[in-house]
Amino acid sequence: MNKNKKLTRIKNFFLDIFFPKFCFGCKKEGEYLCEDCRATLEILESQYPKCQSKKLNGLYFALLYRNPLIKELIKKFKYEPFVKELGDTLASLILDHFLLIGKNPQKDFAGFLIVPVPLDKSRKKWRGFNQAEEIGKNLAQYLNISLEIDTLIKIKKTALQVNLNRKERQENVKEAFKVKNTQAVKEKKILLVDDVYTTGSTMEECAKVLKKAGAKEVWGAVIARARPGEDRFEKI
C-alpha cells in the first residue's frame, strides 16, 4: 500500500468515527446508500439510442431521474451542504449500468479517455468542487482509464440550465466551452461525464467542441436522465 492510500484510509477511519455516514434512503448508519436501498434502485438495462443525438455517439444513463431516492442523492451531492463523498457511490451506479447492459468495463472502455463536463470558475468556487469531475475520478478508477480534467474548459459564465426551457438551454451554452489541449483528445474515444442529462444541450455542445478538436468518438455517461422540469429544486 502506498503512502497516499494509507493516509486516505486513516483519514476515512477517523471521519467514520466522528462523522458517521447515514443512508439517505433509510437513515441506517454505515453508508450513504445501504445495500437494501441500493437494491430498490432500478438500474437500467438499455442505452440511449444513437439516432436521437446529433453529436454524441451514444449515451449511458444508469437511472431515470424520477426515482425519489436518486433525486435525493444527487441533490445532496450538488447542493448545500454538499456531500462530496457521494461521487464514489454515484459513479458505482454507472458501473452497475455498464455491467447490466453486457459491458466488460475494463475491456470495452480500454483506450477511452474520461472528460468531465466543466464548470465555470465561480460555480466551482461556490461548491468547492465540480460534481462531474468527482464522478469522473471514481469512474476512471473503476474502468482503469485516464482522466483529463483541464482539457475541456468553460470559457463563458452561463445561467443555471435548470431554470431554462430547451431552446434557452441550447442558447445558454452556445460557445461556452473550449478544448485547451487538442493533442490530448485527438483521435481519442471520449467518455463525457456529467450527473444528469435533461435536454442534452450541455453534452451536445461539449461533444461538438471535442469532435472539432479531433476526438474520434464522444459517448455520454451520466447517473440519471431527467425530463425537462424534473431537474429543478425549490432552492438552488
Secondary structure as GFF3:
##gff-version 3
##sequence-region A 1 236
A	DSSP	alpha_helix	3	18	.	.	.	ID=ss1
A	DSSP	alpha_helix	35	38	.	.	.	ID=ss2
A	DSSP	three_ten_helix	50	52	.	.	.	ID=ss3
A	DSSP	beta_strand	58	64	.	.	.	ID=ss4
A	DSSP	alpha_helix	68	78	.	.	.	ID=ss5
A	DSSP	alpha_helix	86	100	.	.	.	ID=ss6
A	DSSP	alpha_helix	105	108	.	.	.	ID=ss7
A	DSSP	beta_strand	112	116	.	.	.	ID=ss8
A	DSSP	alpha_helix	121	127	.	.	.	ID=ss9
A	DSSP	alpha_helix	131	143	.	.	.	ID=ss10
A	DSSP	beta_strand	146	147	.	.	.	ID=ss11
A	DSSP	beta_strand	152	154	.	.	.	ID=ss12
A	DSSP	three_ten_helix	161	163	.	.	.	ID=ss13
A	DSSP	alpha_helix	166	173	.	.	.	ID=ss14
A	DSSP	beta_strand	177	179	.	.	.	ID=ss15
A	DSSP	alpha_helix	182	185	.	.	.	ID=ss16
A	DSSP	beta_strand	189	193	.	.	.	ID=ss17
A	DSSP	beta_strand	196	197	.	.	.	ID=ss18
A	DSSP	alpha_helix	201	212	.	.	.	ID=ss19
A	DSSP	beta_strand	217	225	.	.	.	ID=ss20
###
